[in-house]
C-alpha cells in the first residue's frame, strides 16, 4: 500500500493513524488537501487538527539539547533570513556537524526544473505542458515565491526519499516562507529552533551580485569583496571573497536570479511575506536572532557559540 493510501485510510481512526502516520505522510496528506481545495484560504482546520493529533511528535528535541557532533541527530531546525544572506552556507555546515540532512527548498525547485518527474507531470494539469517549465523558471529567476502546493509536494518527495535512506531530523532552508506554510509545518512536526540570519542590506546586495557557480562541479563561490567602513556609531564590516580553485576559475557562471533588479524584488517580497514568519516563531519562543558580523571566519565561531556547539575541526585548525 502506498504512503498516500495509508494516510487516507488513517483519517478514519485516530488510534490507527497514531501508529501508521509519519511527518512525511502528513505532509503528503496536506499537499493533497491544498491541491484539491477549491478555495485558496487554507486547509480544513479539522483535517489539520486530526493530522497533528495523529503524528507522534518527538518532544525530546528542546532548544537546549545541542551537545556537539555525533549527538542531537534528531534536531529539527529552520533557517530564516533574506535571500542571499547565507542560509545555505551555514545550514550546510551545521548539517555536516550534526549529521542531519540539509534540505534547501530552492534547490528542490531548481532540481525540478531539470527533471521530468511525477511532480512535473502533475503540474502540467495546472498550467499546461507548454507553460510548465516557463512558470517555474519565472518563479526562480524573478524571485517569486513558489506556491504552497508546489513547495509542499517537492518537500514531501524529498522527505520520502530521506526516510527510505534512514535519515533522522533535518535542517530546513527556504521553508516556511509564509505564515500559512509555518502553520502547516507546525501542525505536522515539532520545530525545535528557528535561526534567523541578519545582514545589513548594502552588504546583502553586494553578496548576491557576487555569487558564482562552477558550471562543471556545481561549487558555490563569491567574487565580491565587501569592505564597509564604520560610521555614525555603526561598526564596519569586512567580508572577503570566496574564490574558486584554479581549475574552476574559467567555468564560473552567474545564477539567473542574481541580478540587481531581481535581488531587490526578492528582498521586497521577503519583507512583505516572510518577516511575519519571524514574528510567528518569536511569539513561540523559538526564534534565535543572529546578526552576521562578517564573513564565514568571523561568523561561524560566533554562531556555534550562540548555539552552544563546538566544531572539532575548527579546534584542530587552531591547534595546528
PyMOL commands that set and color helices and strands:
alter all, ss='L'
color gray80, all
select helices_A, chain A and resi 3-10+14-20+23-36+45-54+87-98+105-113+118-127+129-141+148-164+179-188+201-209+246-249+260-283+296-306+312-319
alter helices_A, ss='H'
color red, helices_A
select strands_A, chain A and resi 76-80+101-104+170-173+193-198+211-214+220-222+226-228+237-239+252-253+287-291
alter strands_A, ss='S'
color yellow, strands_A
deselect
rebuild
show_as cartoon
